[in-house]
């Protein structure tokens, strides 16, 4: 089944043959011995190895939810094709030392260990129990990378410097510790907003690069015992209403929403649909309690910020630039800030008054 899985992922021949070998060898089903599937709108059901369809699901190009706390997904095994795109962008060479942020099930760490050798791989997981379980399962599969529990935003200074760093949970900026711990000329690949960025670390304390094609929907970085979800504040009793020319956000992860994930990183949104699945409106909210609801050409807003005003400014800018694809965007990160640009570092994305 692993051979067919690899053929499905590598059939085009576009990716490194060494990664294909790793996919053929690493037993994903042993590292992901169960996952959760949502039945209906609320209930999560655990799917185990003995259940029908388990192997077909594990060896499919599908992200699998592997931890649920209080009804909220908090860890997953990422979509394999997305993982391999990121591993390809990492451009590893024999002898490279790699730091992975967010161990999860250990599958990505196993692929890295198969490709480079376990001695070359360190991986950090915020959840101590997940780290313990991943370490044990990796050992059972014959891999012994360094697996430690800790805050991935701090990297792993004791074992620096690294040639490569890859993160498999979502961030809104590049942590300064990563830049300090990756050597000059080294590469960082990480999810930022709803995109994946590839940055090269310079000798001047900065890292710079572009976004990769395609979307990226990783679970956000979190603290131990918590989740990254931005809680919905509830509909406010009082809100300011006005007309809006922008009826709704566009398709998930496309165009405008990509830009918004950069300029409104602390926000979440949900579309409203009718019985036929057509969008009728949307809600947008932020950690500070700001809230917006759009429906029928009208927007209602409340809280300390007018979120929909930011959306309208971002949309006007994005349309004025000709609806640029995400790979035209780039990022420059230093110890002090992470900034976004379009086409070249000198053409900064405005903050939109967020």
N, C-alpha and C positions, 0 to 999 in steps of 0.2 A: 504493500500500500504506500510505503514511503517513496518508492520509485515512481509510482504514478503521480504522487503528490509533487515530487520534484519536477517531473515532466510538465505538469500543469503550470507550475510557477516559472519554469525556465524554458518552456517550449520555444519562445522567440529567440533564445540564444543571446539576449542582450546583456545578461548579467555574468559575472565572474564564475568560471567553471568550478573554482574552489568552493564557492558558496553552495553550488549545486551538490557537490560531494558532501558538504556538511549537512544539508537538508536530507540527503539520502541516508545518512548515518544516524543522526540524532533522533531518538524516539520521543516524539512530542507527546504521545499518549502516556508515557511514564512520568513526564514532567507536568502534564495536565491530566491527572487521573479522574477528575470530575470537573464539571462546569455548571453554571446556572443558566436556566432558560426561563424567560418570563412567560407565564401562562395568564393571559388576560392583561388587565391594566395594572395589577398590583402584585400578585403572587409570583414568587420566584421558586422554581423547582430545580432541585439538584439532579443532574444527569450523570450517572456513574458508568464505569467501564462495562458493566454487565447489561446496561440498558440498550435497547435497539437503537441503532443509528449513532452510537457513541463514536466509534472509530471513523465513520464517514464525516462526522462533524469535526473531529480533531484534525483529520487530514483533509480539510477543506480550507479555502482561502477566506477564513472567517475569524473575526475577533471573538473570543470566548470570555464571558464574565466568570471570574474565578473566586471572587469574594464579594459578599453582600452583607452590609451591617445596617441594621434597622431599616431594611428595605431599600437601601441605597448601594449601588455598585461601587466598590472601592478598589478593586484590582481586577486585571484582566490579562489574558494572553492576546497580544495585539494581532491584527490581521497580518498573516505571514508575508504577503506581497509588499505591504508597507514596511515591515521590518527589513525585508531584503533590499528595498529601495534605499533605506537609510544605511544599511550595512555596506551597500555598494558605494554610496556617497562618502562613506568613511574612508574608503581607499586605503585599506590596511596593507601593510607589507610584512613579510616574514620578519619576526623579531620585534615588531611593534608592541608596545605596552598600552593596554586599553582600560579605561575606567568607564564602567556602565553605571548610569543613574537609574534606579528603579528596577530591582531584580525581578520582582513579581514571581512568576512560576519558575524562572531560571532557564527558560527555553532560549532566550536570546544569548544569555551567558554561555549556554551549552554550544550554540552555533559558533560563538567567538572562540571558545576553548577548543572546539574541533578544528577550527581554521588556524589558530595561532598557537595552541597549546595552553593548558590551564595556568601555567606559571606566568603567562603574559596578561592575564585577565583579573581585574578587580571589579566587584560589583557591590553597590550600596543600596539597601532597602530600608525605608523608614519604619516599616512594620516588623517588629522583632520576631513575631511568630512566623510571618511569611519568609523572613530571612532564614530562620532555623529550618523550616520545612524545605525551602529551595536548596539549601546547603546539603541536606540529607538526600534529597532526590537526585541532585547532581552527582553526589558521590556514588549512589547506586547505579548511575549510568556511566560511571568511570571518569567523571570530571571533577577536578578539585580546584576551581578558581578561589580566590579570596572573596568570601561572602560576609559582609559586615552589616550590622544594623546601624543606621545613622541618618542624619538629615542630608539628603543628596545635594541640597543647595550649598553645603559646605565642602562638597567633594570628599577627597580622602588624602589629606595633606601628607600623612606619614609615609605614603608610598609614591608620592610624586617625585619627578615629573612623569607625565604620560605623553605618548605620541598621539593618542586619539582619545576622544571622549564622546560617548553617545548616551543620550537620555531617551527614555521611553515613557515619560509622563509629561504632561503639558506645563509649560512655563509662560509667564508674561514678559520676562526679561532674562538676560543672560547673567547668572550669578558671577560676581567678580572672582570668587574662589576658583572657578573653572579656568578662567583666563590665566590666573596665577599658577595653576597646577599643570597646564598643558604647555609643552615646550614651544619655543618660537618655530613656526612652520608647521606645527601640529594642527589637527583638524577637530572641530567640534560639530557634531550633528545633533540637533535637538528640535523638538516641537516648540514653536512660538506662536501663540494665538491658534488659528486653525490652519497653520502651515508648518512645514519642516524647513529649517534653515541649515545651511552648511557654511561654517565660518572657518577662516584660517587665522591662527593666532600670530600676531606680529611681535617683533621685539620691542615695541613701544608701549606695551601694556594694553593693547587693544586687539579685538578680534573682529573680523569683517567678512561678509560674504552675502550670498543670495539665497532666496527661497527656492526650494525644489518644486517641480511641477506636481500638481495633484493636491488633494486635501489631506488634512491630518486631524484626527479626532481622538486624541489620547485623553485619558483621565488626568485631571490637573494634579499638580504636586500637592501633597497634604502633610499635615503633622501626624505623628503617631496617634492612633486611636480615633482620628477624625476623618472627614471626607472633604473633598474640594468643592462640593456643590454650593452654589450661592443660593441661600434660602429665599423663597418667594415671600415678600413682606406682606402679602394680602392686599386686596383692593382698598385704597384709602377712602375714608369717609368724605374728604374734601379733595377736589382736584381742579386744576385749571384746564379749560377746554378751548380748542381753536380748530380751524380747518387746517388740513395738511394736504399738499399735492402728492405726497408719497404714501401710497396705500399700504405697503407692506414691505418687509425685508425680502430680498430675493432668495433664490434657492440655497439650501443649507451648505455653508462652506464656500459658496461661489461669490466672486466679485465683491459686492458691497459688504457682505458679511466678513470676508477676509480682512478688508480694511478696518471694519469696526472691531474685529478681534485685536487689532493693534492699538487703535486709539481709544477704545472702551474696554480695556482688558478685565475690568472687574465687574462685567455685566453678563447677564444671561437673557435668553429670549425663548419664546414659545409661540408657535403659529396656531391660529384657530382655523379650523376647517369645517365645511358643511358635510352633509351626509354623503355627497359625491366625492369628497376629498379635496374640493376646491378651497383655496385659502380665502378666508373672510376677514382676517385681521391678525394682529399679533400683540404680544405683551413683551415688554423689555424692563428689566429691573437690575439694580446694582446693590453691592454690599452696604452702601451707606443709606439704603432705604429709598433711593430715587426710583421712580416708577413711571411707566408710560403704557398706555393702551390705545391702539389704533384700530378703528373700525368705521367703515362707511365714509371715508374721507374726513374723519374727525379724530383728533388725538386728545386724550386726557392725560395730564401729567401732574405729578406730586413729588414731594421730597426736596432735598437740598439742591439737586441739579435737574435741568430740563433735558432729559436724555434724548428725546426725539429731536430737539433742536440740533444736537450733535449729529444725530443720524442724517438729518437733512443737509447739514453742511458737508458731512463726509460724502454723501451721495452726489452733491453738486460738484465737489472736487473730483470724485472718481469719474463721473460722466465727462467733466471738462478735460480729463486726461485721456479720454478715449477708451474707457473701460479696460484698463490694463490688466493682463493676466498676472497671477501671483509671482511667476518666475522673473518678472521685471522688477520686483521689489527686492530690497536688500536691507541688511542690518549692520550697524556699527555699534559695538559694545566696548565699554571701558569700565574701569573701577567705579565710575560715578554714575553712568547712565547707559541705557540701551536706546538707540535711536533708529528710526526707519527712514528709508529713502526709496525713490523711484528712479530706476535706470543708472544713477550714479550717486556716490556719497554726497555730492554737492547739492543734490536736489531732494531736500528733506521733505518727508510727509508732514504737513502741518498738524498741530495738535487738535484742531477743530473745536477748541474751547472746552475740551472735556474736563 
